[in-house]
Amino acid sequence: MGSINAVRPEHSKLIMNSHVAVQCAIRMSMRALLMSLSLVGWKLEQLRAMEKSHKQRRILLM
């Protein structure tokens, strides 16, 4: 009879699969976070460009 802490082979496979699944989920959420941050950055750049052109237009109108 083995020790109580011994993990059965099928259990170790499950543990490894869940570990891989957790790593994959973390990687996916990090990728989603990076994508949303880059989208926010892109939107801010668009707003800055619009603001700049608006200021230039205002100067031309004066």
Secondary structure as the mmCIF struct_conf table of DSSP 4:
data_model
#
loop_
_struct_conf.conf_type_id
_struct_conf.id
_struct_conf.beg_label_comp_id
_struct_conf.beg_label_asym_id
_struct_conf.beg_label_seq_id
_struct_conf.end_label_comp_id
_struct_conf.end_label_asym_id
_struct_conf.end_label_seq_id
TURN_TY1_P TURN_TY1_P1 ILE A 4 ASN A 5
HELX_LH_PP_P HELX_LH_PP_P1 ALA A 6 ARG A 8
HELX_RH_AL_P HELX_RH_AL_P1 PRO A 9 LEU A 61
#
